[in-house]
């Protein structure tokens, strides 16, 4: 039997709210291969961010202070075309995870980046990370 104050990982089984930025298209200097490291030719990428909360914060009031705000995520991604070259998609994803968890109400997040122009026979290639706060 679990002690009443014992912490258990959040699973979302009792419901959640999901705030998202979906299919945001931008460009970034990204990749490990020599042909991807051209300073004047950033790659097109598609970014998805989902932030999961307990689904109850909006009951505390109205306005942005009562919800998880996706504007900081959008603003950060909008600056990516101006940033220096990044070798790994995972580097950008870890930055997004840090931004997501800046709001203490975010209990988990899922972030993904795909490169739609890598393979002719595939819609895209990319990486997704799902992270629960504290893990």
Backbone as a ProteinNet text record, in pm:
[ID]
protein_1_A
[PRIMARY]
XXXXXXXXXXXXXXXXXXXXXXXXXXXXXXXXXXXXXXXXXXXXXXXXXXXXXXXXXXXXXXXXXXXXXXXXXXXXXXXXXXXXXXXXXXXXXXXXXXXXXXXXXXXXXXXXXXXXXXXXXXXXXXXXXXXXXXX
[TERTIARY]
83.8	0	88.2	50.6	128.3	93.8	196.7	174.8	98.2	13.1	-70.6	8.4	129	205.3	313.1	313.5	413.4	387.6	492.9	480.7	477.9	389.3	383.6	391	445.7	454.2	315.9	308.1	183	160.2	39.4	7.8	-102.1	-176.9	-287.8	-412	-412.2	-526.3	-655.2	-643.2	-762.5	-797.3	-745.6	-774.6	-658	-659.2	-555	-603.1	-531.2	-549	-421.4	-435.5	-320.8	-317.5	-215.1	-193.6	-91.8	-111	-23.5	6.7	120.5	158.2	176.5	97.6	92.5	142	231.4	279.4	332.5	412	472.9	591.5	585	691	786.1	914.8	1018.5	1143.3	1249.1	1377.1	1485.5	1582.8	1692.8	1814.7	1931	2055.2	2076.2	2060.4	2051.3	2106.6	2184.1	2226.1	2373	2406.2	2543.4	2617.5	2545.5	2609.4	2662.5	2770.1	2834.2	2735.9	2651.3	2557.2	2449.6	2435.4	2337.6	2397.7	2526.6	2593.6	2623.8	2539.4	2555.7	2499.2	2581.5	2535.4	2422.2	2409.6	2305.8	2181.3	2175.1	2060.7	2007.5	1929.5	1870.4	1767.2	1746.4	1651.4	1511.4	1414.5	1275.2	1248.2	1185.3	1146.4	1001.9	941.3	805.7	814.3	766	777.5	638.9	630.7	509	544.6	464.3	484.7	349.4	346.9	228.1	270.3	193.7	219.3	95.9	116	6.4	-0.6	-119.1	-144.8	-258.8	-294.3	-397.7	-539.2	-553.3	-684.7	-774.7	-719.1	-801.9	-759.6	-643.5	-594.8	-689.3	-757.9	-849	-970.1	-992	-1102.7	-1068.1	-940.8	-895.2	-917	-952.1	-973.1	-979.1	-973.3	-976.9	-850.9	-820	-702.3	-581.7	-471.1	-351.1	-291.5	-311.8	-254.1	-315	-430.8	-496.6	-474.4	-397.2	-374.1	-225.9	-188.4	-53.4	-48.8	42.5	50.8	149.3	105.2	193.7	268.8	239.8	309.3	461.5	515.6	661.8	727.3	659.7	711.1	714.1	605	596.6	702.7	719.1	817.3	959.3	992.6	1126.6	1153.2	1056.1	1072.9	1085.8	1017.4	1025.3	1165.8	1247.3	1385.3	1483.8	1443	1534.9	1600.9	1535.4	1604.5	1729.9	1739.2	1853.1	1964.2	1945.2	2042.5	2155.5	2269	2379.7	2341.9	2424.8	2401.9	2394.8	2301.5	2284.1	2301	2378.8	2402.3	2285	2224.9	2125.4	1986.2	1886	1746.9	1724.3	1785.5	1767.3	1808.2	1905.8	1946.7	1831.6	1765.2	1650.9	1535.2	1512.9	1403.9	1427.8	1550.5	1580.6	1557.3	1588.2	1558.9	1408.9	1330.4	1184.9	1132.6	1188.3	1145.4	1170.5	1286.2	1316.3	1213.4	1180.6	1079.2	943.2	904.7	775.4	768.4	873.4	871.7	897.4	918	926.7	795.2	685.4	555.4	536.5	526.9	516.8	390.9	292.6	170.5	186.8	295.3	321.6	375.9	300.4	336	408.2	388.1	454.6	451.3	541.7	539	585.9	540	581.9	626	747.8	800.9	856.7	837.7	892.8	934.7	1035.4	1081.9	1103	1048.7	1072.7	1127.8	1209.1	1262.9	1184.9	1099.9	1016.1	1086.8	1206.8	1273.4	1392.8	1401.9	1518.1	1510.8	1399.4	1385.6	1268.5	1291.6	1185	1067.3	1095.2	989.8	923.1	961.2	902.6	847.4	739.5	682.9	778.7	853.9	948.4	1031.9	1141.3	1223.3	1250.4	1246.2	1267	1273.1	1254	1267.6	1154.4	1106.2	1006.7	1056.2	1037.1	1068.1	944.2	910.7	804.4	871.5	843.5	908.4	807.2	814.4	731.4	817.2	760.3	834.1	899.4	1025.9	1098.1	1158.5	1145.3	1202.8	1303.9
-118	0	124.2	222	344	443.6	512.7	619	733.4	804.7	909.9	1022.3	1050.4	1161	1113.5	985.7	932.3	984.4	1029.8	1079.3	962.6	970	869.1	941.7	878.7	944.9	981.1	1095.7	1140.3	1060.9	1009.9	929.7	990.1	1084	1140.9	1054.8	946.8	855.4	922.3	1023.2	1090.5	1215.2	1223.2	1335.2	1431.1	1511.8	1610.8	1713.8	1824.7	1924	1919.9	1929.5	1926	2056.1	2135.7	2257.5	2223.4	2275.9	2233.4	2343	2327.7	2399.4	2288.4	2292.5	2179.8	2218.4	2136.4	2146.5	2284.6	2342.1	2472.6	2452.9	2516.6	2504.8	2622	2589.2	2690.9	2636.6	2713.5	2672.2	2688.1	2597.5	2602	2536	2584.8	2521.9	2399.8	2280.3	2159.1	2041	1958.6	1832.3	1802.7	1672.4	1628.9	1607.5	1586.3	1557.8	1686.5	1672.2	1788.4	1866.1	1795.6	1864.6	1941.2	1914.5	1985.3	2109	2127.9	2235.8	2355.7	2383.7	2501.1	2622.3	2724.5	2836.9	2919	2914.5	2994.7	2914.8	2789.4	2705.8	2628.8	2696.7	2624.7	2523	2418.6	2313.8	2347.5	2304.9	2316.2	2205.3	2242.5	2145.2	2171.6	2069.4	2080.7	2045	2135.7	2121.5	2099.9	2005.3	1982.2	1980.4	2049.9	2055	2032.9	1940.5	1918	1929.2	2005.7	2020.8	1971.6	1881.4	1819.2	1874.2	1918.6	1963.6	1883.6	1915	1836	1865.8	1963.9	1993.7	2073.6	2132.8	2204.7	2349.7	2389.8	2524.6	2633.1	2607.8	2709.5	2733.2	2645.3	2663.7	2766.6	2804.1	2896.8	3043.3	3069.4	3206.9	3211.9	3334.2	3351.3	3422.4	3409	3474.8	3382.4	3433.6	3352.7	3304	3378.6	3336.7	3205.5	3168.3	3047	2925	2940.9	2828.5	2818.7	2706.2	2688.9	2760.4	2855.4	2942.2	2885.1	2867.2	2816.6	2927.3	3054.9	3164.9	3162.8	3133.7	3129.7	3022.8	2912.2	2806	2856.4	2913.8	2966.1	3072.9	3163	3271.6	3216.4	3115.8	3057.6	2993.8	2921.6	2855.5	2957.8	3068.5	3172.3	3230.2	3219.8	3269.5	3168.7	3046.3	2943.2	2971.9	3034.3	3059.9	3146.8	3222.1	3311.7	3250.1	3132.6	3071.9	3004.9	2984.5	2911.6	2765.8	2700.3	2561.3	2471.4	2377.3	2275.5	2140.1	2051.6	1921.5	1826	1821.3	1718.6	1775.5	1709.4	1742.3	1736.6	1639.7	1621.4	1744.9	1819	1942.8	2042.2	2058.5	2150	2098.4	1968.4	1910.9	1930.9	1913.4	1933.9	2079.3	2173.7	2315.3	2337.2	2273.8	2286	2226.1	2114.7	2051.3	2145	2208	2304.2	2416.5	2468.2	2574.5	2526.6	2406.9	2352.9	2346.6	2297.7	2278	2406.2	2518.6	2645.4	2677	2632.1	2647.6	2527.3	2549.1	2436.9	2352.7	2403.9	2326.6	2221.9	2231.4	2131.2	2007	1899.8	1774.5	1678.5	1697.2	1614.9	1690.9	1654.4	1717.1	1616.3	1638.7	1560.2	1661	1646.2	1737.8	1656.2	1706.6	1636.3	1736.7	1695.1	1771.2	1670.8	1703.2	1620.8	1708.9	1644.9	1706.8	1647.8	1727	1671.3	1653.4	1706.3	1704.3	1610.2	1515.9	1427.4	1312.4	1240.7	1124.1	1142.9	1112.1	1125.4	1032.4	912.5	812.7	818.5	915.3	926.6	1067.5	1077.9	1210	1294	1229.8	1301.8	1202.2	1252.6	1177.5	1269.4	1213.4	1301.3	1228	1304.9	1253.8	1309	1226.5	1267.9	1226.9	1316	1284.5	1313.4	1220.1	1239.3	1238.5	1339.6	1350.1	1385	1318.3	1347.9	1426.2	1529	1612.7	1524.4	1552.1	1479.9	1347.9	1315.1	1188.9	1215.8
0	0	0	-78.2	-94.7	14.9	62.9	162.1	98	171	112.5	46	91.2	33.7	-63.6	-98.5	-190	-331.9	-396.3	-533	-630.4	-726.5	-831.5	-965.2	-1067.9	-1198.2	-1251.8	-1312.9	-1374.4	-1501.4	-1519.7	-1637.5	-1723.8	-1670.3	-1745.2	-1744.4	-1667.5	-1665.4	-1617.5	-1535.3	-1482.5	-1563.2	-1682.8	-1770.5	-1780.3	-1881.4	-1902.2	-2002.1	-2006.7	-2113.3	-2196	-2325.9	-2415.8	-2494.7	-2471.4	-2548.2	-2656.3	-2775.1	-2883.3	-2983.9	-3044.9	-3166.4	-3268.3	-3373.7	-3466.3	-3605.3	-3656.8	-3795.8	-3830.6	-3740.8	-3766.2	-3860.9	-3975	-4075.5	-4059.1	-4050	-4042.4	-4109.9	-4107.2	-4164.8	-4059.6	-4062.9	-3967.2	-4031.6	-3993.9	-4038.2	-3948.5	-4007.2	-3927.8	-4004.7	-3936.8	-3995.6	-3975.8	-3978	-3958.4	-4090	-4197.4	-4326	-4389.9	-4465.1	-4528.6	-4616.2	-4691.9	-4780.1	-4703.3	-4571.4	-4488.9	-4420.9	-4435.9	-4363.6	-4451.5	-4546.1	-4632.2	-4559	-4531	-4448.2	-4509.7	-4640.7	-4706.4	-4740.8	-4697	-4733.2	-4612.3	-4527.4	-4414.2	-4464.5	-4385.4	-4421	-4372.1	-4448.8	-4406.4	-4304.7	-4193.7	-4092.3	-4050.8	-3992.2	-3938	-3790.2	-3705.9	-3561.5	-3501.8	-3408.2	-3330.8	-3182.9	-3103.9	-2959.1	-2892.3	-2796.8	-2715	-2569.3	-2492.5	-2349.4	-2275.9	-2180.3	-2108.3	-1966	-1927.4	-1791.4	-1733	-1609.1	-1541.2	-1590.5	-1675.2	-1731.3	-1640.7	-1535.6	-1440.2	-1419	-1469.2	-1440	-1491.7	-1602.1	-1656.9	-1565.6	-1471	-1376.7	-1268.7	-1259.9	-1156.8	-1195.7	-1320	-1364.8	-1515.5	-1567.4	-1712.4	-1758	-1883.8	-1938.7	-1939.3	-1994.5	-2011.1	-1879.7	-1772.3	-1643.6	-1593.4	-1643	-1593.5	-1683.2	-1788.9	-1880.4	-1916.3	-1971.6	-2024.6	-2159	-2170.1	-2287.8	-2389.4	-2513.1	-2617.2	-2690.8	-2661.6	-2729.5	-2711	-2590.6	-2578.3	-2666.3	-2685.3	-2772.6	-2916.6	-2960.6	-3096.5	-3120.3	-3025.2	-3039.1	-3051.4	-2971.5	-2976.8	-3113	-3164.4	-3294.1	-3405.9	-3394.4	-3497.3	-3510.3	-3405.8	-3409.8	-3469.2	-3490.9	-3537.5	-3672.4	-3769.6	-3896.6	-3881	-3773.5	-3752.6	-3667.8	-3616.9	-3525.7	-3602.9	-3534.7	-3597.9	-3625.9	-3704	-3741.9	-3617.9	-3621.7	-3517.1	-3585.1	-3524.6	-3586.1	-3569.8	-3450.4	-3421	-3395.8	-3448.3	-3418.2	-3267.5	-3202.8	-3059	-2978.4	-3026.1	-2958	-2955	-3067.4	-3074.6	-2989.6	-2990.6	-2911.4	-2762.3	-2716.4	-2574	-2534.4	-2622.4	-2595.4	-2580.8	-2666.9	-2657.6	-2527.2	-2485.7	-2360.6	-2242.9	-2239.8	-2132.4	-2132.2	-2250.1	-2259.2	-2209.4	-2247.5	-2204	-2051.8	-1988.5	-1843.2	-1764	-1832.1	-1759.1	-1689.1	-1745.5	-1680.2	-1588.6	-1458.1	-1364.6	-1382	-1453.9	-1477.4	-1586.3	-1664.1	-1767.5	-1698.8	-1706.3	-1640.7	-1734.6	-1864.6	-1965.1	-2097.1	-2186.2	-2319	-2423.5	-2544.1	-2660	-2765.4	-2813.2	-2913.1	-3029	-3149	-3264.9	-3371.1	-3445.4	-3561.7	-3673.5	-3789.7	-3907.4	-4019.3	-4102.4	-4222.8	-4340.6	-4404.5	-4511.5	-4645.8	-4658.8	-4789.5	-4794.8	-4702.4	-4694.6	-4795.4	-4797.1	-4884.1	-4979.9	-5105.8	-5204.8	-5176.7	-5126.2	-5107.8	-4970.9	-4887.5	-4753	-4734	-4659.7	-4631.3	-4548.4	-4458.3	-4373.9	-4294.6	-4238.4	-4144.2	-4026.3	-3905.5	-3791.8	-3660	-3553.3	-3417.1	-3331.2	-3238.4	-3140.2	-3001.6	-2903.6	-2764.3	-2680.4	-2594.3	-2495.7	-2359.9	-2278.4	-2147.9	-2043	-1927.6	-1811.8	-1714.3	-1654.9	-1559.6	-1453.2	-1426.7	-1323.8	-1369.5	-1496.6	-1544.6	-1653.3
[MASK]
+++++++++++++++++++++++++++++++++++++++++++++++++++++++++++++++++++++++++++++++++++++++++++++++++++++++++++++++++++++++++++++++++++++++

